[in-house]
Amino acid sequence: QLDDVRLFEGNIRTTAASLQRLRRRYICVCGLLALSFVFWTWKLRSDLLQLPATSPAVLDDSGTDPNRAGEQPSTSSAPPGAGSMSGEAAIAVSKRASLWAAWATCGVFPLLFFLASGLYRSTIVEPALFVSRLNRGLVHFNVAYSNEEGRLLRTDRKRPPFNRTMRFRA
């Protein structure tokens, strides 16, 4: 019986150690994904503030920007109402779209998929709860696993007070 207990203790020790290594690795992965999200959000914000504010949506029917009331309307070959814009504004719009796409694909989606797919729970949350759940199952045998010492320890028997009635769960 003592050999069985030692074998059980060794299995618990190796499982707890491997889960802690897995947890440390994936905390680094989650940190890198969060760092990527923060970087791409900062890049999007800083680059959008540097781009000109003119876009096809803000041009009125005459081809002018309503924010620039005192300026002359643009003299382009496009008919009025076509919402013409300069080449500089077109580049700004395409850069704005590419920044949003880069933010979504490199910043948001990897972190979102990591959290939504259950990888966060299975690699970070569950390994942290392993020892506490194990000890909850071992409480009936008056034994608890100490992660610091790496072995099973005897626990005191918890007897209910004499004057209290016992309640049993169904």
C-alpha positions as CSV (number, residue, x, y, z in Angstrom):
1,Q,0.0,0.0,0.0
2,L,2.9,2.4,0.7
3,D,4.2,1.8,-2.8
4,D,0.8,2.7,-4.2
5,V,0.7,5.9,-2.2
6,R,4.3,6.8,-3.3
7,L,3.4,6.1,-7.0
8,F,0.2,8.2,-6.6
9,E,2.3,11.0,-5.1
10,G,4.8,10.8,-7.9
11,N,2.1,11.0,-10.5
12,I,0.6,14.0,-8.8
13,R,4.0,15.7,-8.6
14,T,4.7,15.2,-12.3
15,T,1.2,16.3,-13.3
16,A,1.4,19.4,-11.2
17,A,4.8,20.3,-12.4
18,S,3.9,19.9,-16.1
19,L,0.7,21.9,-15.7
20,Q,2.7,24.7,-14.0
21,R,5.2,24.7,-16.9
22,L,2.3,24.8,-19.4
23,R,0.8,27.7,-17.5
24,R,4.0,29.7,-17.5
25,R,4.4,29.2,-21.2
26,Y,0.9,30.2,-22.1
27,I,1.0,33.2,-19.8
28,C,3.9,34.4,-22.0
29,V,1.9,33.7,-25.1
30,C,-1.1,35.6,-23.7
31,G,1.1,38.5,-22.7
32,L,2.6,38.7,-26.2
33,L,-0.9,38.7,-27.7
34,A,-2.0,41.4,-25.3
35,L,1.2,43.4,-26.1
36,S,0.4,43.0,-29.9
37,F,-3.1,44.3,-29.3
38,V,-1.8,47.3,-27.4
39,F,0.9,48.1,-30.0
40,W,-1.6,47.9,-32.9
41,T,-4.1,50.0,-31.1
42,W,-1.5,52.6,-30.3
43,K,-0.2,52.5,-33.9
44,L,-3.8,52.9,-35.3
45,R,-4.5,55.8,-33.0
46,S,-1.3,57.7,-33.7
47,D,-1.5,57.2,-37.4
48,L,-5.1,58.1,-37.7
49,L,-4.4,61.4,-35.9
50,Q,-1.7,62.2,-38.5
51,L,-3.9,61.6,-41.5
52,P,-5.9,64.4,-43.1
53,A,-9.6,64.5,-42.2
54,T,-10.9,64.6,-45.8
55,S,-12.7,61.5,-46.9
56,P,-15.3,60.8,-49.6
57,A,-18.0,60.7,-47.0
58,V,-17.5,64.3,-45.9
59,L,-17.5,65.9,-49.4
60,D,-20.8,67.5,-50.2
61,D,-22.5,67.6,-53.6
62,S,-20.3,70.4,-55.0
63,G,-17.1,68.5,-54.2
64,T,-16.1,70.8,-51.3
65,D,-15.4,69.8,-47.8
66,P,-18.1,71.4,-45.5
67,N,-15.5,71.9,-42.8
68,R,-13.6,74.3,-45.2
69,A,-16.3,76.8,-45.9
70,G,-14.2,79.7,-47.1
71,E,-12.3,77.8,-49.8
72,Q,-13.1,77.5,-53.4
73,P,-14.8,74.3,-54.6
74,S,-12.5,71.8,-56.3
75,T,-12.0,72.0,-60.0
76,S,-11.9,68.4,-61.1
77,S,-13.2,66.7,-64.2
78,A,-15.7,64.8,-62.2
79,P,-19.3,66.1,-62.3
80,P,-20.7,67.8,-59.3
81,G,-22.3,65.3,-56.9
82,A,-19.8,62.5,-57.8
83,G,-18.0,63.1,-54.5
84,S,-14.6,63.7,-56.1
85,M,-11.5,63.7,-53.9
86,S,-7.9,64.5,-54.4
87,G,-5.1,61.9,-54.7
88,E,-3.8,62.8,-51.3
89,A,-7.2,62.1,-49.7
90,A,-7.5,58.8,-51.6
91,I,-4.2,57.7,-50.3
92,A,-5.3,58.8,-46.8
93,V,-8.5,56.7,-47.1
94,S,-6.6,53.6,-48.3
95,K,-4.0,54.0,-45.6
96,R,-6.8,54.4,-43.0
97,A,-8.4,51.2,-44.3
98,S,-5.1,49.3,-44.3
99,L,-4.5,50.4,-40.7
100,W,-7.9,49.2,-39.6
101,A,-7.3,45.8,-41.3
102,A,-3.8,45.5,-39.7
103,W,-5.3,46.3,-36.3
104,A,-8.0,43.7,-36.7
105,T,-5.8,40.9,-38.1
106,C,-2.7,41.4,-35.9
107,G,-4.2,43.0,-32.8
108,V,-7.7,41.9,-32.2
109,F,-8.4,38.6,-33.8
110,P,-5.4,36.6,-32.4
111,L,-6.3,37.7,-28.8
112,L,-10.0,37.1,-29.4
113,F,-9.5,33.6,-30.8
114,F,-7.1,32.7,-27.9
115,L,-9.8,33.7,-25.4
116,A,-12.9,32.4,-27.4
117,S,-11.4,29.0,-28.3
118,G,-11.0,28.0,-24.7
119,L,-7.2,28.0,-24.8
120,Y,-7.0,30.6,-22.1
121,R,-9.2,28.5,-19.8
122,S,-7.4,25.2,-20.5
123,T,-3.9,26.5,-20.4
124,I,-3.9,29.2,-17.8
125,V,-7.0,28.8,-15.5
126,E,-7.2,25.1,-15.2
127,P,-3.6,24.4,-14.3
128,A,-3.9,27.0,-11.5
129,L,-6.9,25.2,-10.1
130,F,-5.4,21.7,-10.3
131,V,-4.0,21.5,-6.8
132,S,-7.0,23.0,-5.1
133,R,-9.4,20.7,-6.9
134,L,-7.1,17.7,-6.1
135,N,-7.1,18.7,-2.4
136,R,-10.9,19.0,-2.5
137,G,-11.1,15.4,-3.7
138,L,-8.5,14.1,-1.1
139,V,-10.2,15.7,1.9
140,H,-12.1,12.5,2.7
141,F,-8.8,10.6,3.0
142,N,-7.4,13.2,5.4
143,V,-4.6,13.9,3.0
144,A,-3.7,17.1,1.1
145,Y,-1.0,17.7,-1.6
146,S,1.5,20.5,-0.9
147,N,2.7,22.1,-4.1
148,E,5.6,23.8,-2.3
149,E,6.9,20.6,-0.7
150,G,5.8,18.4,-3.7
151,R,4.3,15.6,-1.5
152,L,1.2,14.4,0.2
153,L,0.6,15.6,3.8
154,R,-1.7,14.3,6.5
155,T,-4.4,16.7,7.6
156,D,-6.3,16.9,10.8
157,R,-9.7,15.2,11.0
158,K,-12.3,17.9,11.0
159,R,-15.1,16.8,13.4
160,P,-18.3,18.8,13.5
161,P,-19.1,20.4,16.9
162,F,-21.2,18.1,19.1
163,N,-24.1,20.6,19.6
164,R,-24.6,21.2,15.9
165,T,-26.8,19.1,13.8
166,M,-25.3,17.4,10.7
167,R,-26.6,18.4,7.3
168,F,-26.2,16.0,4.4
169,R,-26.5,17.0,0.8
170,A,-28.7,15.0,-1.5
